[in-house]
Amino acid sequence: MSTSNKITIAIDGYSSCGKSTMAKALAKKMGYVFIDSGAMYRGVTLYCMRHKLFDQEENPLIAEIIAALPEIAIDFKFNVETGTSDLHLNGENVEQAIRMPDVAARVSAVASIKEVRSKLVEEQRKMGLSGGIVMDGRDIGSVVFPHAELKLFVTAKPEIRAERRLKELELKGVDTNFDEVLKNLQERDYLDSTRSESPLIKTSDAIEIDTSDLTPVSQLALAYELAQKCLKC
Ligand code: CDP
């Protein structure tokens, strides 16, 4: 809930729907803090990969991961060169590494571990204590900030999402293809919506935005208009 006249904005939805782009731009336009909660799950996953906390079938070693949680420090630090907040894992800037397909392939399994979620949700709630925050993820409106004044649920057609993600990865020089990217998005959608711990759901008070035919500019305009309406309520 907000203190002063700043509200809390929760943005949830499937992968590559344009959530983070919209959330980042909205936060900038409103002078709010932006938190990409998915980056935090990706950071924990990268730690687990570096410490070989997966079995031969690439399933997470749950007990070992839970035991390692006190060793994992996740922070965001502002990067003056890029003007964005980068994810730091135990003091190291891992913003590039966490966006790679090898992390994407494992993150949903790690994010389904209850203790991983409890740790990160506690940190996310602390970040939102004074309102004036835009956070995007899968459980923001349902679990992290159930009293958020504005909740958006973002969707888009899977093929459009895969095309968008492929372009992002190609710009980073990652060697991948449309089918591989689509498969990863669909697998994560399935795991994220069917897991027992805080699955991705659209809460009854969330406003759905289908971004399939929206440009980033019109998407931002829509979200900003909704936020302005909410501030007047
Ligand atoms: O950017 P993209 O939409 O691909 O995903 P992300 O926001 O970086 O999140 C990566 C993964 O973290 C998701 O597929 C979820 O498994 C998990 N996640 C979650 O469980 N809860 C959140 N609040 C955010 C992400």
Residues whose N, C-alpha, C, O or C-beta is under 5 A from the ligand:
A	BS01	CDP	Y14 S15 S16 S37 G38 A39 Y41 V107 S108 A111 D136 G137 R138 D139 R188 D192
